[in-house]
Amino acid sequence: MPAYQTVVVGVHDSPTGARAVEMAALMAAETDARLILVSAYRHWGAGRKGGSGYQVRGSVSAERTLERAVAQCAEMGVHDVATSAAPGNPATVLNAAVREHSADLLLVGSHGLATLGGRLLGSVPGTVTATASCDVLVVHTTTDRWQKLVSRRYRQRPSRYVRTILAGVHDSERSMRAVEKAGRIAADGGAKLVLVGTYEPARKKEMALASDALKGESFLAQGSFAIETVLRAGEARARAQGAQTVESVMAEGDALHGLLTVADMRRADLLVLGNNHLPEGGVRLIGTISEQVTRNIPTHVLLVN
């Protein structure tokens, strides 16, 4: 069974919106997932409230945008496609579509995510990652990395290009669910899976005290021991989902910079993380680790709930 069966896709009339649709169609072509293309619109004369590029004016414009998106999917061999145009705030409309169709994935472009306005006032991808009831795939449409996955070169003839999926790992059940999902996606696409665990090195004084207390098991006091254990558990769970090629990498330092560094070194095509939400009243300008990574990494990010 593929990782996702029903995917809601946020559609808007722009080149970056078209790239997001391409990514969704590629996924559907490879896994037979059903696509639900959704466009939010505002009535003529209505105020523009947080719609960003995701909201078009009038239902006719929304329907035309969806027609172009359906044609784009058909060009890639994807025909199990439904459409929906609804008035309202784009994030609200998308979340409603997820519930209506019992979707297990919501796909949106990264438009507005890294801007100061998006951090202070909210953006569509930023809002749905914090509120959606399903996993969210943020397609970074502002860089050229997407071309590896959706260009005609890779669609129309076999390629030796092997995708690389990174999964951030730490000791939590949410993180392990993300590892399992990454393993399933790697199995679906024959991708290489790299599990990344970060750790803060222990201080010398703390190491000495721990080693003295542990005696013959002093190796347990190593700063990286805990994450090594988690990575081994993660690899077992990823392989259980069908992943064939799995590698574990440890990065010293904080999680944000560790993940960004390894993703850049490995030229990752997709990063998979557990979706950690801020508590009510949290500081949105800074955000959680998953939000910070999504804003700063130049590749697609899957946030697993």
Secondary structure, 3 states (H helix, E strand, C coil): CCCCCEEEEECCCCHHHHHHHHHHHHHHHHHCCEEEEEEEEECCCCCCCCCHHHEEECHHHHHHHHHHHHHHHHHCCCCCEEEEEEECCHHHHHHHHHHHHCCCEEEEECCCCCCHHHHHHCCHHHHHHHHCCCEEEEECCCCCCCHHHHCHHHHHCCCCCCCEEEEEECCCHHHHHHHHHHHHHHHHHCCEEEEEEEECCCCHHHHHHHHHHHHHHHHHHCCCHHHHHHHHHHHHHHHHCCCCEEEEEEEECCHHHHHHHHHHHHCCCEEEEECCCCCCCCCCCCCCHHHHHHHHCCCEEEEEC
